[in-house]
Amino acid sequence: MRRLMAGMNRGPWPDMKGVKCVVLCAGRGSRMNPLTAEMPKVLTVVNGRPLIHYVINYWRRFTDEFVFIVGYRKEMVIDYILKEPINASFVEQVERKGIADAVMHAEGSVGEKFVLILGDCICSGSFGFSDAMQQGIGVWVAENEQTIRQSYSVEMQDGLVKKVVEKPSLMVNNLCGMGFYFFDKGVFGYIRQTPPSSLRNEVEITDVIQRMIDSGEEMKPVYFEGDYINVTTPEDIERAAGILK
């Protein structure tokens, strides 16, 4: 059974009251040059407001508790976020070593469950949750293969996520993994167990998720209905503007 999110599930996942959103905002976004030469990617303006405003505005409907992982030009990010009507705390990631490393910086700031959000992922729509969900990842039906190649693929079996592949070369379906993750605190142990990838020499969040699955953890798909974009290039700004108008 699935239902669109009007709050979190009761039972294994509580309503989002008290559940913190961990938002990753530490990166510069080098592929966004020249827009990010003087400002962090999350402050790039879309329709008159920075990207991070739209992230906060979407998720504060469900919780007002946020933890922001900051780094590049952190003062600018903090100054802006403190103007938003939320309860915000900040943790600095001094050396940028990927998503999983950034998540580790939040270990002392979250409760038993938390939502991980990439600060450059914009959406307009609703999530559907399984009533029995313990942990899950955002999944979206992509309109083209390139979207999946720029993100990660998701393979299903018996209603559960069975395989995730970062920036896949081979397409097996049209399911795209999103920059939204619904974890409990056990994920921190799996991050510690996961070796860095040979390609980027950093712990990939997809490798962590796959280790969890291979270790017997149930990972549910949290299907999203609506528009979604991971803003990674200047060209994505125009597409994001269309979603958010």
Secondary structure, 3 states (H helix, E strand, C coil): CEEECCCCCCCCCCCCCCCEEEEEECCCCHHHCCCCCCCCHHHCEECCEEHHHHHHHHHCCCCCEEEEEECCCHHHHHHHHCCCCCEEEEEECCCCCCHHHHHHCCHHHCCCEEEEEECCEEEEEEEEEECCCCEEEEEEECCCHHHHHCCEEEEEECCEEEEEEECCCCCCCCEEEEEEEEEECCHHHHHHHCCCCCCCCCCCHHHHHHHHHHCCCCEEEEEEEEEEEECCCHHHHHHHHHHHC
